[in-house]
Amino acid sequence: MEATPSIDRLVEQADITYPGHDRAFHVVNGEIEYLEEMKMTAAGMDPDDPNITFDFSPRPIWIMPGIEDQTLKRLR
């Protein structure tokens, strides 16, 4: 994978990582530790709109296809 050398370098050199798609984190003993709780805001939505639904049921963890090649276990 072409991104692997960049990911390796990032994990080795960064104290804190600020990805463009997730919360800031750092790696402690090979594990990701987030620096803040997950929080999401959706603006411009009317909860009374019949076309909008909110589903609070538990969901299985979804892992992006191909992420196995980028796991921190590989980077230890």
All heavy atoms as a GROMACS GRO file, in nm:
protein
  611
    1MET      N    1   0.084  -0.116   0.000
    1MET     CA    2   0.000   0.000   0.000
    1MET      C    3   0.090   0.124   0.000
    1MET      O    4   0.183   0.134   0.079
    1MET     CB    5  -0.091  -0.003   0.123
    1MET     CG    6  -0.192   0.107   0.125
    1MET     SD    7  -0.299   0.100   0.270
    1MET     CE    8  -0.405  -0.035   0.229
    2GLU      N    9   0.063   0.219  -0.084
    2GLU     CA   10   0.149   0.336  -0.100
    2GLU      C   11   0.150   0.426   0.024
    2GLU      O   12   0.249   0.495   0.049
    2GLU     CB   13   0.106   0.417  -0.222
    2GLU     CG   14   0.131   0.345  -0.353
    2GLU     CD   15   0.086   0.426  -0.473
    2GLU    OE1   16   0.085   0.550  -0.464
    2GLU    OE2   17   0.055   0.363  -0.574
    3ALA      N   18   0.044   0.427   0.101
    3ALA     CA   19   0.037   0.515   0.217
    3ALA      C   20   0.111   0.459   0.338
    3ALA      O   21   0.138   0.533   0.434
    3ALA     CB   22  -0.109   0.540   0.254
    4THR      N   23   0.147   0.333   0.336
    4THR     CA   24   0.207   0.269   0.453
    4THR      C   25   0.332   0.340   0.504
    4THR      O   26   0.343   0.363   0.626
    4THR     CB   27   0.235   0.120   0.424
    4THR    OG1   28   0.111   0.057   0.392
    4THR    CG2   29   0.296   0.051   0.544
    5PRO      N   30   0.429   0.377   0.419
    5PRO     CA   31   0.546   0.448   0.473
    5PRO      C   32   0.509   0.580   0.543
    5PRO      O   33   0.568   0.614   0.646
    5PRO     CB   34   0.632   0.474   0.349
    5PRO     CG   35   0.592   0.368   0.251
    5PRO     CD   36   0.445   0.347   0.276
    6SER      N   37   0.412   0.651   0.491
    6SER     CA   38   0.369   0.776   0.554
    6SER      C   39   0.303   0.749   0.689
    6SER      O   40   0.326   0.821   0.786
    6SER     CB   41   0.271   0.851   0.464
    6SER     OG   42   0.335   0.892   0.347
    7ILE      N   43   0.221   0.646   0.696
    7ILE     CA   44   0.155   0.609   0.822
    7ILE      C   45   0.260   0.568   0.924
    7ILE      O   46   0.256   0.610   1.040
    7ILE     CB   47   0.051   0.498   0.799
    7ILE    CG1   48  -0.063   0.550   0.712
    7ILE    CG2   49  -0.002   0.445   0.933
    7ILE    CD1   50  -0.154   0.442   0.659
    8ASP      N   51   0.356   0.486   0.883
    8ASP     CA   52   0.463   0.444   0.973
    8ASP      C   53   0.538   0.564   1.029
    8ASP      O   54   0.564   0.573   1.148
    8ASP     CB   55   0.562   0.352   0.901
    8ASP     CG   56   0.503   0.217   0.865
    8ASP    OD1   57   0.400   0.180   0.923
    8ASP    OD2   58   0.561   0.150   0.777
    9ARG      N   59   0.574   0.657   0.942
    9ARG     CA   60   0.649   0.775   0.983
    9ARG      C   61   0.566   0.861   1.080
    9ARG      O   62   0.617   0.910   1.180
    9ARG     CB   63   0.691   0.856   0.860
    9ARG     CG   64   0.791   0.963   0.888
    9ARG     CD   65   0.853   1.023   0.761
    9ARG     NE   66   0.756   1.065   0.661
    9ARG     CZ   67   0.730   0.999   0.547
    9ARG    NH1   68   0.794   0.886   0.519
    9ARG    NH2   69   0.642   1.044   0.461
   10LEU      N   70   0.440   0.877   1.050
   10LEU     CA   71   0.351   0.955   1.136
   10LEU      C   72   0.344   0.896   1.276
   10LEU      O   73   0.361   0.966   1.376
   10LEU     CB   74   0.211   0.962   1.075
   10LEU     CG   75   0.108   1.031   1.160
   10LEU    CD1   76   0.119   1.181   1.140
   10LEU    CD2   77  -0.031   0.982   1.128
   11VAL      N   78   0.322   0.766   1.285
   11VAL     CA   79   0.308   0.700   1.415
   11VAL      C   80   0.439   0.709   1.494
   11VAL      O   81   0.439   0.729   1.615
   11VAL     CB   82   0.262   0.554   1.398
   11VAL    CG1   83   0.272   0.477   1.529
   11VAL    CG2   84   0.121   0.551   1.344
   12GLU      N   85   0.552   0.697   1.426
   12GLU     CA   86   0.681   0.704   1.494
   12GLU      C   87   0.714   0.843   1.544
   12GLU      O   88   0.775   0.859   1.649
   12GLU     CB   89   0.792   0.658   1.399
   12GLU     CG   90   0.788   0.510   1.369
   12GLU     CD   91   0.885   0.472   1.257
   12GLU    OE1   92   0.969   0.556   1.217
   12GLU    OE2   93   0.876   0.358   1.208
   13GLN      N   94   0.675   0.948   1.470
   13GLN     CA   95   0.721   1.083   1.501
   13GLN      C   96   0.619   1.170   1.574
   13GLN      O   97   0.658   1.262   1.644
   13GLN     CB   98   0.761   1.154   1.371
   13GLN     CG   99   0.880   1.089   1.304
   13GLN     CD  100   0.917   1.158   1.175
   13GLN    OE1  101   0.859   1.258   1.136
   13GLN    NE2  102   1.014   1.101   1.105
   14ALA      N  103   0.492   1.144   1.557
   14ALA     CA  104   0.391   1.235   1.611
   14ALA      C  105   0.361   1.208   1.757
   14ALA      O  106   0.347   1.093   1.799
   14ALA     CB  107   0.263   1.224   1.530
   15ASP      N  108   0.351   1.315   1.835
   15ASP     CA  109   0.302   1.303   1.972
   15ASP      C  110   0.150   1.297   1.970
   15ASP      O  111   0.088   1.220   2.041
   15ASP     CB  112   0.347   1.421   2.056
   15ASP     CG  113   0.497   1.419   2.082
   15ASP    OD1  114   0.553   1.309   2.098
   15ASP    OD2  115   0.557   1.527   2.084
   16ILE      N  116   0.090   1.384   1.889
   16ILE     CA  117  -0.056   1.389   1.873
   16ILE      C  118  -0.086   1.396   1.724
   16ILE      O  119  -0.020   1.467   1.650
   16ILE     CB  120  -0.116   1.513   1.942
   16ILE    CG1  121  -0.089   1.508   2.093
   16ILE    CG2  122  -0.266   1.523   1.916
   16ILE    CD1  123  -0.131   1.633   2.166
   17THR      N  124  -0.187   1.320   1.681
   17THR     CA  125  -0.229   1.320   1.541
   17THR      C  126  -0.367   1.384   1.531
   17THR      O  127  -0.456   1.350   1.608
   17THR     CB  128  -0.234   1.176   1.486
   17THR    OG1  129  -0.103   1.118   1.500
   17THR    CG2  130  -0.275   1.173   1.341
   18TYR      N  131  -0.380   1.477   1.438
   18TYR     CA  132  -0.507   1.545   1.412
   18TYR      C  133  -0.555   1.507   1.272
   18TYR      O  134  -0.530   1.580   1.176
   18TYR     CB  135  -0.489   1.698   1.421
   18TYR     CG  136  -0.455   1.745   1.559
   18TYR    CD1  137  -0.323   1.755   1.600
   18TYR    CD2  138  -0.554   1.781   1.649
   18TYR    CE1  139  -0.290   1.800   1.727
   18TYR    CE2  140  -0.523   1.825   1.776
   18TYR     CZ  141  -0.391   1.834   1.815
   18TYR     OH  142  -0.360   1.878   1.940
   19PRO      N  143  -0.621   1.392   1.258
   19PRO     CA  144  -0.668   1.352   1.125
   19PRO      C  145  -0.783   1.442   1.079
   19PRO      O  146  -0.852   1.501   1.162
   19PRO     CB  147  -0.715   1.208   1.146
   19PRO     CG  148  -0.754   1.203   1.289
   19PRO     CD  149  -0.661   1.298   1.362
   20GLY      N  150  -0.804   1.449   0.951
   20GLY     CA  151  -0.911   1.531   0.899
   20GLY      C  152  -1.047   1.467   0.909
   20GLY      O  153  -1.148   1.527   0.877
   21HIS      N  154  -1.054   1.341   0.956
   21HIS     CA  155  -1.181   1.267   0.954
   21HIS      C  156  -1.219   1.209   1.089
   21HIS      O  157  -1.312   1.132   1.099
   21HIS     CB  158  -1.171   1.153   0.852
   21HIS     CG  159  -1.054   1.064   0.879
   21HIS    ND1  160  -1.054   0.969   0.976
   21HIS    CD2  161  -0.933   1.061   0.820
   21HIS    CE1  162  -0.936   0.909   0.978
   21HIS    NE2  163  -0.860   0.963   0.885
   22ASP      N  164  -1.145   1.244   1.195
   22ASP     CA  165  -1.172   1.184   1.324
   22ASP      C  166  -1.120   1.276   1.433
   22ASP      O  167  -1.068   1.384   1.406
   22ASP     CB  168  -1.105   1.047   1.333
   22ASP     CG  169  -1.167   0.956   1.438
   22ASP    OD1  170  -1.252   1.002   1.517
   22ASP    OD2  171  -1.129   0.838   1.443
   23ARG      N  172  -1.130   1.232   1.556
   23ARG     CA  173  -1.082   1.308   1.670
   23ARG      C  174  -0.930   1.299   1.682
   23ARG      O  175  -0.869   1.203   1.635
   23ARG     CB  176  -1.142   1.253   1.799
   23ARG     CG  177  -1.292   1.263   1.801
   23ARG     CD  178  -1.350   1.180   1.913
   23ARG     NE  179  -1.349   1.040   1.872
   23ARG     CZ  180  -1.361   0.937   1.953
   23ARG    NH1  181  -1.375   0.956   2.081
   23ARG    NH2  182  -1.361   0.814   1.907
   24ALA      N  183  -0.870   1.398   1.749
   24ALA     CA  184  -0.727   1.394   1.775
   24ALA      C  185  -0.696   1.273   1.864
   24ALA      O  186  -0.774   1.236   1.951
   24ALA     CB  187  -0.683   1.522   1.843
   25PHE      N  188  -0.579   1.212   1.840
   25PHE     CA  189  -0.540   1.096   1.920
   25PHE      C  190  -0.388   1.088   1.930
   25PHE      O  191  -0.316   1.156   1.859
   25PHE     CB  192  -0.595   0.966   1.858
   25PHE     CG  193  -0.535   0.931   1.725
   25PHE    CD1  194  -0.422   0.851   1.718
   25PHE    CD2  195  -0.590   0.977   1.607
   25PHE    CE1  196  -0.365   0.817   1.595
   25PHE    CE2  197  -0.536   0.944   1.484
   25PHE     CZ  198  -0.423   0.864   1.479
   26HIS      N  199  -0.343   1.004   2.022
   26HIS     CA  200  -0.202   0.966   2.026
   26HIS      C  201  -0.198   0.816   2.047
   26HIS      O  202  -0.298   0.752   2.079
   26HIS     CB  203  -0.121   1.044   2.127
   26HIS     CG  204  -0.171   1.038   2.268
   26HIS    ND1  205  -0.115   1.108   2.369
   26HIS    CD2  206  -0.272   0.972   2.327
   26HIS    CE1  207  -0.177   1.085   2.482
   26HIS    NE2  208  -0.273   1.003   2.459
   27VAL      N  209  -0.081   0.759   2.025
   27VAL     CA  210  -0.064   0.615   2.035
   27VAL      C  211   0.012   0.586   2.164
   27VAL      O  212   0.121   0.641   2.187
   27VAL     CB  213   0.012   0.558   1.913
   27VAL    CG1  214   0.032   0.408   1.928
   27VAL    CG2  215  -0.064   0.590   1.785
   28VAL      N  216  -0.047   0.503   2.250
   28VAL     CA  217   0.014   0.465   2.377
   28VAL      C  218   0.025   0.314   2.380
   28VAL      O  219  -0.077   0.244   2.370
   28VAL     CB  220  -0.072   0.515   2.496
   28VAL    CG1  221  -0.011   0.471   2.628
   28VAL    CG2  222  -0.088   0.666   2.491
   29ASN      N  223   0.146   0.263   2.388
   29ASN     CA  224   0.170   0.119   2.390
   29ASN      C  225   0.102   0.048   2.273
   29ASN      O  226   0.041  -0.058   2.290
   29ASN     CB  227   0.125   0.058   2.522
   29ASN     CG  228   0.202   0.112   2.640
   29ASN    OD1  229   0.322   0.136   2.632
   29ASN    ND2  230   0.133   0.135   2.750
   30GLY      N  231   0.108   0.110   2.157
   30GLY     CA  232   0.052   0.049   2.037
   30GLY      C  233  -0.098   0.060   2.022
   30GLY      O  234  -0.156   0.003   1.930
   31GLU      N  235  -0.164   0.131   2.112
   31GLU     CA  236  -0.309   0.146   2.107
   31GLU      C  237  -0.346   0.292   2.089
   31GLU      O  238  -0.280   0.382   2.143
   31GLU     CB  239  -0.374   0.094   2.236
   31GLU     CG  240  -0.350  -0.054   2.263
   31GLU     CD  241  -0.416  -0.144   2.163
   31GLU    OE1  242  -0.528  -0.110   2.116
   31GLU    OE2  243  -0.359  -0.250   2.132
   32ILE      N  244  -0.454   0.318   2.014
   32ILE     CA  245  -0.501   0.454   1.995
   32ILE      C  246  -0.572   0.502   2.122
   32ILE      O  247  -0.655   0.432   2.177
   32ILE     CB  248  -0.598   0.462   1.876
   32ILE    CG1  249  -0.522   0.440   1.746
   32ILE    CG2  250  -0.670   0.597   1.873
   32ILE    CD1  251  -0.610   0.436   1.623
   33GLU      N  252  -0.536   0.622   2.166
   33GLU     CA  253  -0.601   0.685   2.280
   33GLU      C  254  -0.651   0.821   2.233
   33GLU      O  255  -0.572   0.909   2.197
   33GLU     CB  256  -0.501   0.701   2.394
   33GLU     CG  257  -0.562   0.751   2.521
   33GLU     CD  258  -0.460   0.752   2.633
   33GLU    OE1  259  -0.430   0.642   2.685
   33GLU    OE2  260  -0.409   0.860   2.666
   34TYR      N  261  -0.784   0.836   2.229
   34TYR     CA  262  -0.843   0.962   2.184
   34TYR      C  263  -0.829   1.067   2.292
   34TYR      O  264  -0.835   1.037   2.411
   34TYR     CB  265  -0.989   0.943   2.147
   34TYR     CG  266  -1.007   0.865   2.020
   34TYR    CD1  267  -1.043   0.732   2.022
   34TYR    CD2  268  -0.984   0.926   1.897
   34TYR    CE1  269  -1.057   0.660   1.904
   34TYR    CE2  270  -0.997   0.854   1.778
   34TYR     CZ  271  -1.034   0.722   1.784
   34TYR     OH  272  -1.047   0.651   1.667
   35LEU      N  273  -0.811   1.193   2.252
   35LEU     CA  274  -0.790   1.302   2.346
   35LEU      C  275  -0.920   1.370   2.387
   35LEU      O  276  -0.918   1.455   2.476
   35LEU     CB  277  -0.694   1.405   2.286
   35LEU     CG  278  -0.558   1.346   2.245
   35LEU    CD1  279  -0.470   1.455   2.189
   35LEU    CD2  280  -0.491   1.277   2.362
   36GLU      N  281  -1.029   1.333   2.326
   36GLU     CA  282  -1.158   1.390   2.363
   36GLU      C  283  -1.268   1.290   2.332
   36GLU      O  284  -1.249   1.199   2.253
   36GLU     CB  285  -1.184   1.522   2.290
   36GLU     CG  286  -1.181   1.508   2.140
   36GLU     CD  287  -1.187   1.642   2.068
   36GLU    OE1  288  -1.126   1.737   2.116
   36GLU    OE2  289  -1.253   1.648   1.963
   37GLU      N  290  -1.382   1.308   2.397
   37GLU     CA  291  -1.497   1.221   2.372
   37GLU      C  292  -1.556   1.250   2.235
   37GLU      O  293  -1.544   1.361   2.183
   37GLU     CB  294  -1.604   1.245   2.479
   37GLU     CG  295  -1.562   1.203   2.619
   37GLU     CD  296  -1.541   1.053   2.630
   37GLU    OE1  297  -1.622   0.976   2.575
   37GLU    OE2  298  -1.443   1.013   2.695
   38MET      N  299  -1.623   1.152   2.179
   38MET     CA  300  -1.691   1.168   2.050
   38MET      C  301  -1.810   1.261   2.068
   38MET      O  302  -1.888   1.244   2.161
   38MET     CB  303  -1.738   1.032   1.998
   38MET     CG  304  -1.815   1.039   1.870
   38MET     SD  305  -1.709   1.098   1.739
   38MET     CE  306  -1.791   1.038   1.598
   39LYS      N  307  -1.821   1.360   1.982
   39LYS     CA  308  -1.933   1.454   1.986
   39LYS      C  309  -1.967   1.492   1.843
   39LYS      O  310  -1.879   1.519   1.763
   39LYS     CB  311  -1.893   1.580   2.065
   39LYS     CG  312  -2.003   1.680   2.079
   39LYS     CD  313  -1.955   1.797   2.163
   39LYS     CE  314  -2.062   1.902   2.174
   39LYS     NZ  315  -2.016   2.017   2.251
   40MET      N  316  -2.096   1.491   1.810
   40MET     CA  317  -2.138   1.525   1.675
   40MET      C  318  -2.253   1.624   1.683
   40MET      O  319  -2.341   1.612   1.767
   40MET     CB  320  -2.184   1.400   1.600
   40MET     CG  321  -2.229   1.429   1.458
   40MET     SD  322  -2.293   1.284   1.371
   40MET     CE  323  -2.144   1.190   1.353
   41THR      N  324  -2.250   1.723   1.595
   41THR     CA  325  -2.356   1.822   1.587
   41THR      C  326  -2.411   1.822   1.445
   41THR      O  327  -2.336   1.825   1.349
   41THR     CB  328  -2.303   1.963   1.620
   41THR    OG1  329  -2.248   1.960   1.751
   41THR    CG2  330  -2.413   2.066   1.613
   42ALA      N  331  -2.542   1.815   1.433
   42ALA     CA  332  -2.609   1.826   1.303
   42ALA      C  333  -2.694   1.952   1.306
   42ALA      O  334  -2.782   1.966   1.389
   42ALA     CB  335  -2.696   1.703   1.277
   43ALA      N  336  -2.665   2.045   1.217
   43ALA     CA  337  -2.735   2.172   1.215
   43ALA      C  338  -2.838   2.175   1.104
   43ALA      O  339  -2.826   2.105   1.004
   43ALA     CB  340  -2.635   2.286   1.196
   44GLY      N  341  -2.938   2.257   1.122
   44GLY     CA  342  -3.038   2.277   1.016
   44GLY      C  343  -3.138   2.164   1.003
   44GLY      O  344  -3.201   2.150   0.898
   45MET      N  345  -3.152   2.084   1.106
   45MET     CA  346  -3.246   1.971   1.100
   45MET      C  347  -3.358   1.994   1.201
   45MET      O  348  -3.333   2.038   1.313
   45MET     CB  349  -3.173   1.841   1.131
   45MET     CG  350  -3.063   1.810   1.032
   45MET     SD  351  -2.968   1.666   1.081
   45MET     CE  352  -3.084   1.538   1.044
   46ASP      N  353  -3.478   1.963   1.163
   46ASP     CA  354  -3.594   1.976   1.251
   46ASP      C  355  -3.632   1.836   1.298
   46ASP      O  356  -3.676   1.753   1.218
   46ASP     CB  357  -3.710   2.041   1.176
   46ASP     CG  358  -3.836   2.053   1.260
   46ASP    OD1  359  -3.834   2.014   1.378
   46ASP    OD2  360  -3.937   2.102   1.206
   47PRO      N  361  -3.615   1.806   1.427
   47PRO     CA  362  -3.646   1.671   1.475
   47PRO      C  363  -3.793   1.634   1.458
   47PRO      O  364  -3.828   1.516   1.464
   47PRO     CB  365  -3.606   1.673   1.622
   47PRO     CG  366  -3.578   1.813   1.657
   47PRO     CD  367  -3.563   1.892   1.531
   48ASP      N  368  -3.881   1.732   1.435
   48ASP     CA  369  -4.023   1.703   1.413
   48ASP      C  370  -4.055   1.677   1.266
   48ASP      O  371  -4.169   1.643   1.233
   48ASP     CB  372  -4.109   1.820   1.464
   48ASP     CG  373  -4.095   1.836   1.614
   48ASP    OD1  374  -4.085   1.733   1.684
   48ASP    OD2  375  -4.094   1.951   1.661
   49ASP      N  376  -3.958   1.692   1.178
   49ASP     CA  377  -3.979   1.666   1.035
   49ASP      C  378  -4.003   1.516   1.016
   49ASP      O  379  -3.921   1.434   1.058
   49ASP     CB  380  -3.855   1.709   0.956
   49ASP     CG  381  -3.871   1.696   0.807
   49ASP    OD1  382  -3.937   1.600   0.761
   49ASP    OD2  383  -3.814   1.780   0.735
   50PRO      N  384  -4.114   1.476   0.954
   50PRO     CA  385  -4.144   1.333   0.940
   50PRO      C  386  -4.044   1.260   0.848
   50PRO      O  387  -4.039   1.137   0.848
   50PRO     CB  388  -4.284   1.331   0.880
   50PRO     CG  389  -4.302   1.463   0.816
   50PRO     CD  390  -4.219   1.560   0.896
   51ASN      N  391  -3.965   1.334   0.771
   51ASN     CA  392  -3.867   1.271   0.682
   51ASN      C  393  -3.732   1.247   0.748
   51ASN      O  394  -3.642   1.193   0.688
   51ASN     CB  395  -3.848   1.357   0.557
   51ASN     CG  396  -3.976   1.367   0.476
   51ASN    OD1  397  -4.039   1.266   0.447
   51ASN    ND2  398  -4.016   1.488   0.442
   52ILE      N  399  -3.720   1.288   0.873
   52ILE     CA  400  -3.595   1.270   0.946
   52ILE      C  401  -3.621   1.173   1.061
   52ILE      O  402  -3.716   1.189   1.136
   52ILE     CB  403  -3.543   1.404   1.002
   52ILE    CG1  404  -3.510   1.499   0.888
   52ILE    CG2  405  -3.421   1.382   1.090
   52ILE    CD1  406  -3.471   1.638   0.933
   53THR      N  407  -3.538   1.072   1.072
   53THR     CA  408  -3.548   0.978   1.183
   53THR      C  409  -3.414   0.969   1.254
   53THR      O  410  -3.309   0.990   1.194
   53THR     CB  411  -3.589   0.837   1.136
   53THR    OG1  412  -3.492   0.790   1.043
   53THR    CG2  413  -3.725   0.839   1.070
   54PHE      N  414  -3.419   0.940   1.381
   54PHE     CA  415  -3.300   0.923   1.461
   54PHE      C  416  -3.302   0.781   1.514
   54PHE      O  417  -3.395   0.740   1.580
   54PHE     CB  418  -3.297   1.024   1.576
   54PHE     CG  419  -3.289   1.166   1.528
   54PHE    CD1  420  -3.405   1.239   1.505
   54PHE    CD2  421  -3.166   1.226   1.506
   54PHE    CE1  422  -3.397   1.370   1.460
   54PHE    CE2  423  -3.158   1.357   1.461
   54PHE     CZ  424  -3.274   1.429   1.438
   55ASP      N  425  -3.200   0.706   1.484
   55ASP     CA  426  -3.191   0.566   1.524
   55ASP      C  427  -3.082   0.555   1.631
   55ASP      O  428  -2.965   0.574   1.604
   55ASP     CB  429  -3.157   0.479   1.404
   55ASP     CG  430  -3.151   0.332   1.437
   55ASP    OD1  431  -3.161   0.296   1.556
   55ASP    OD2  432  -3.135   0.252   1.344
   56PHE      N  433  -3.122   0.527   1.754
   56PHE     CA  434  -3.028   0.519   1.865
   56PHE      C  435  -2.997   0.374   1.904
   56PHE      O  436  -2.938   0.350   2.008
   56PHE     CB  437  -3.084   0.595   1.986
   56PHE     CG  438  -3.102   0.742   1.959
   56PHE    CD1  439  -3.228   0.793   1.934
   56PHE    CD2  440  -2.993   0.826   1.955
   56PHE    CE1  441  -3.245   0.928   1.908
   56PHE    CE2  442  -3.009   0.962   1.929
   56PHE     CZ  443  -3.135   1.013   1.906
   57SER      N  444  -3.038   0.280   1.821
   57SER     CA  445  -3.012   0.139   1.854
   57SER      C  446  -2.862   0.111   1.839
   57SER      O  447  -2.793   0.173   1.760
   57SER     CB  448  -3.093   0.048   1.762
   57SER     OG  449  -3.057   0.068   1.627
   58PRO      N  450  -2.812   0.016   1.919
   58PRO     CA  451  -2.670  -0.019   1.910
   58PRO      C  452  -2.634  -0.071   1.772
   58PRO      O  453  -2.714  -0.138   1.707
   58PRO     CB  454  -2.653  -0.129   2.015
   58PRO     CG  455  -2.776  -0.125   2.098
   58PRO     CD  456  -2.883  -0.062   2.017
   59ARG      N  457  -2.519  -0.039   1.727
   59ARG     CA  458  -2.472  -0.083   1.595
   59ARG      C  459  -2.344  -0.164   1.611
   59ARG      O  460  -2.262  -0.136   1.699
   59ARG     CB  461  -2.440   0.038   1.509
   59ARG     CG  462  -2.555   0.131   1.491
   59ARG     CD  463  -2.589   0.136   1.345
   59ARG     NE  464  -2.694   0.235   1.323
   59ARG     CZ  465  -2.806   0.206   1.264
   59ARG    NH1  466  -2.830   0.084   1.224
   59ARG    NH2  467  -2.897   0.298   1.245
   60PRO      N  468  -2.325  -0.262   1.526
   60PRO     CA  469  -2.197  -0.334   1.530
   60PRO      C  470  -2.086  -0.239   1.483
   60PRO      O  471  -2.110  -0.146   1.406
   60PRO     CB  472  -2.216  -0.449   1.431
   60PRO     CG  473  -2.326  -0.404   1.341
   60PRO     CD  474  -2.413  -0.313   1.422
   61ILE      N  475  -1.966  -0.262   1.530
   61ILE     CA  476  -1.852  -0.182   1.487
   61ILE      C  477  -1.825  -0.211   1.341
   61ILE      O  478  -1.817  -0.326   1.299
   61ILE     CB  479  -1.729  -0.213   1.572
   61ILE    CG1  480  -1.756  -0.170   1.716
   61ILE    CG2  481  -1.606  -0.144   1.517
   61ILE    CD1  482  -1.647  -0.208   1.813
   62TRP      N  483  -1.814  -0.106   1.261
   62TRP     CA  484  -1.785  -0.120   1.119
   62TRP      C  485  -1.640  -0.084   1.096
   62TRP      O  486  -1.594   0.020   1.141
   62TRP     CB  487  -1.874  -0.027   1.037
   62TRP     CG  488  -1.850  -0.039   0.890
   62TRP    CD1  489  -1.902  -0.134   0.807
   62TRP    CD2  490  -1.770   0.045   0.807
   62TRP    NE1  491  -1.858  -0.114   0.678
   62TRP    CE2  492  -1.776  -0.004   0.676
   62TRP    CE3  493  -1.691   0.157   0.832
   62TRP    CZ2  494  -1.708   0.054   0.570
   62TRP    CZ3  495  -1.623   0.215   0.728
   62TRP    CH2  496  -1.632   0.163   0.597
   63ILE      N  497  -1.567  -0.171   1.032
   63ILE     CA  498  -1.426  -0.148   1.002
   63ILE      C  499  -1.412  -0.126   0.852
   63ILE      O  500  -1.459  -0.206   0.772
   63ILE     CB  501  -1.339  -0.268   1.044
   63ILE    CG1  502  -1.360  -0.301   1.192
   63ILE    CG2  503  -1.194  -0.242   1.013
   63ILE    CD1  504  -1.315  -0.194   1.289
   64MET      N  505  -1.346  -0.017   0.816
   64MET     CA  506  -1.326   0.016   0.676
   64MET      C  507  -1.253  -0.097   0.604
   64MET      O  508  -1.151  -0.145   0.653
   64MET     CB  509  -1.243   0.145   0.667
   64MET     CG  510  -1.217   0.192   0.527
   64MET     SD  511  -1.132   0.351   0.523
   64MET     CE  512  -0.973   0.308   0.591
   65PRO      N  513  -1.304  -0.141   0.489
   65PRO     CA  514  -1.234  -0.246   0.414
   65PRO      C  515  -1.090  -0.205   0.385
   65PRO      O  516  -1.063  -0.090   0.349
   65PRO     CB  517  -1.316  -0.256   0.285
   65PRO     CG  518  -1.450  -0.203   0.320
   65PRO     CD  519  -1.426  -0.097   0.423
   66GLY      N  520  -0.997  -0.297   0.405
   66GLY     CA  521  -0.856  -0.270   0.381
   66GLY      C  522  -0.782  -0.216   0.502
   66GLY      O  523  -0.660  -0.204   0.501
   67ILE      N  524  -0.855  -0.184   0.609
   67ILE     CA  525  -0.790  -0.125   0.726
   67ILE      C  526  -0.698  -0.225   0.796
   67ILE      O  527  -0.606  -0.187   0.866
   67ILE     CB  528  -0.896  -0.068   0.823
   67ILE    CG1  529  -0.832   0.031   0.920
   67ILE    CG2  530  -0.965  -0.179   0.898
   67ILE    CD1  531  -0.787   0.159   0.858
   68GLU      N  532  -0.720  -0.353   0.772
   68GLU     CA  533  -0.635  -0.455   0.834
   68GLU      C  534  -0.488  -0.429   0.804
   68GLU      O  535  -0.401  -0.457   0.885
   68GLU     CB  536  -0.672  -0.596   0.787
   68GLU     CG  537  -0.814  -0.636   0.815
   68GLU     CD  538  -0.910  -0.591   0.705
   68GLU    OE1  539  -0.867  -0.554   0.594
   68GLU    OE2  540  -1.031  -0.589   0.732
   69ASP      N  541  -0.459  -0.376   0.686
   69ASP     CA  542  -0.321  -0.348   0.647
   69ASP      C  543  -0.264  -0.226   0.717
   69ASP      O  544  -0.146  -0.197   0.707
   69ASP     CB  545  -0.312  -0.326   0.496
   69ASP     CG  546  -0.355  -0.449   0.418
   69ASP    OD1  547  -0.336  -0.562   0.469
   69ASP    OD2  548  -0.408  -0.432   0.307
   70GLN      N  549  -0.348  -0.150   0.786
   70GLN     CA  550  -0.303  -0.028   0.849
   70GLN      C  551  -0.316  -0.031   1.000
   70GLN      O  552  -0.309   0.071   1.065
   70GLN     CB  553  -0.386   0.090   0.795
   70GLN     CG  554  -0.375   0.107   0.646
   70GLN     CD  555  -0.465   0.217   0.597
   70GLN    OE1  556  -0.479   0.320   0.661
   70GLN    NE2  557  -0.525   0.197   0.482
   71THR      N  558  -0.338  -0.148   1.058
   71THR     CA  559  -0.360  -0.156   1.202
   71THR      C  560  -0.234  -0.123   1.280
   71THR      O  561  -0.122  -0.139   1.232
   71THR     CB  562  -0.406  -0.297   1.243
   71THR    OG1  563  -0.304  -0.390   1.210
   71THR    CG2  564  -0.537  -0.334   1.177
   72LEU      N  565  -0.254  -0.077   1.401
   72LEU     CA  566  -0.140  -0.042   1.485
   72LEU      C  567  -0.061  -0.166   1.524
   72LEU      O  568   0.058  -0.158   1.552
   72LEU     CB  569  -0.188   0.031   1.608
   72LEU     CG  570  -0.242   0.171   1.578
   72LEU    CD1  571  -0.302   0.233   1.703
   72LEU    CD2  572  -0.132   0.260   1.525
   73LYS      N  573  -0.123  -0.283   1.526
   73LYS     CA  574  -0.049  -0.405   1.558
   73LYS      C  575   0.064  -0.426   1.458
   73LYS      O  576   0.173  -0.468   1.494
   73LYS     CB  577  -0.144  -0.526   1.558
   73LYS     CG  578  -0.240  -0.524   1.672
   73LYS     CD  579  -0.335  -0.642   1.665
   73LYS     CE  580  -0.436  -0.630   1.777
   73LYS     NZ  581  -0.539  -0.731   1.771
   74ARG      N  582   0.038  -0.391   1.332
   74ARG     CA  583   0.140  -0.404   1.230
   74ARG      C  584   0.253  -0.304   1.254
   74ARG      O  585   0.367  -0.327   1.220
   74ARG     CB  586   0.079  -0.378   1.091
   74ARG     CG  587   0.178  -0.386   0.979
   74ARG     CD  588   0.116  -0.341   0.847
   74ARG     NE  589   0.062  -0.206   0.852
   74ARG     CZ  590   0.136  -0.094   0.844
   74ARG    NH1  591   0.265  -0.102   0.837
   74ARG    NH2  592   0.077   0.023   0.848
   75LEU      N  593   0.222  -0.192   1.319
   75LEU     CA  594   0.319  -0.084   1.337
   75LEU      C  595   0.402  -0.100   1.463
   75LEU      O  596   0.495  -0.024   1.484
   75LEU     CB  597   0.245   0.050   1.341
   75LEU     CG  598   0.166   0.083   1.214
   75LEU    CD1  599   0.084   0.209   1.236
   75LEU    CD2  600   0.258   0.100   1.096
   76ARG      N  601   0.371  -0.195   1.548
   76ARG     CA  602   0.447  -0.212   1.674
   76ARG      C  603   0.587  -0.258   1.648
   76ARG      O  604   0.621  -0.328   1.563
   76ARG     CB  605   0.377  -0.312   1.764
   76ARG     CG  606   0.253  -0.256   1.823
   76ARG     CD  607   0.194  -0.353   1.920
   76ARG     NE  608   0.056  -0.313   1.941
   76ARG     CZ  609  -0.031  -0.384   2.003
   76ARG    NH1  610   0.000  -0.499   2.052
   76ARG    NH2  611  -0.153  -0.342   2.018
   0.00000   0.00000   0.00000
